[in-house]
Amino acid sequence: MGSEALIQVTISILFMGGLGLALSAALAIANRKLWVYEDPRIDVVEEMLPSTNCGACGTAGCRPFAEALIAGELQPGQCTVNSADGNEEIADYLGVESGDIVKRVARLACAGGSHVARMRAHYAGLDSCRAAAAVSGGPKACSWGCLGLADCAEVCDFEAITMDTHGLPIVDSAKCTACEDCVEVCPKGLFSIQPITHRLWVACKSQMDGDLAEADCEVACTNCERCAKDSPEGLITIQNNLAVINYEKNGLASPIATQRCPTGAIVWLDADGSVHKGIKAKHIVREEALPVS
């Protein structure tokens, strides 16, 4: 190799070495300037959480929830998946109150199982509520009713939803974490997340009027207004042929509102989700599915 070539190689090596040193120095300075302190307690608290990342606490996952706990923005009790003892353990570790958080659960605004709700057609497509709903709203005569193909049960990671013998979802309040997956997947928008203190509930979403609604489903709200008349003023109103409860007046709610409901569309719920209908509600003993009309 000639002297001129050797000089060129040496210059190249020195240049690359100098450039490497300069970039390393720049990165070191940037790391020092941009470094953000992260409280080591975040990792500890995250390990104490259930790692389900369900979002029921209102954050994007368990780590953001842990960060919010450290920042004092949320309370441990807002994790509805963790056990009460687990949340108390986190509270003790952080030296804070666990928080008296009212449990929330998923509620279904429909009681129209196959034995009381009529079908207007046979459905033979994909075994999915969303697929069935895409075909003219589904085969059910009540266009607001549950299609009963279990999308909600399949999407629930906590096995809190099972299907009864009439194709209607049943929510296990003890297992429900209020993660909202069933809310998002239901094509009819029948699920909502409610505090268990909301014990008065309208198990219907039909906006058909009176006899027409009952012709499609024997347990539909018929717009009779008896529940509204029997309740304190403003607690229940009729909107679009459907009884609507004003939960801002939840303290006024009582089982009295259910007593004269002729179809049992408005019910009183225990904390465990047990359903109580009024004394005037029709008693349906039929077990077989209604024929396609």
ABEGO torsion letter per residue (X at the ends): XBAAAAAAAAAAAAAAAAAAAAAAAAAAAAAAAABBBBBAAAAAAAAABAGAGAGAAGBAEAAAAAAAAAAGABBAAABAABBAAAAAAAAAAAGBBAEBBBBBBBBBBBABBAAABBBABBBABBBBAAAAAABGGEABABAABBAGAGAAAAABAAGABBBBAAGBBBBBAAABAGAGAAAAABAAGABBBBBAABABBBBBABABBEAAAAAABAABBAGAGAAAAABBBGABBBBGGBBBBBAAAAAABBAAAAAABAAGABBBBBAAGBBBBBAABBBBABABBBBBX
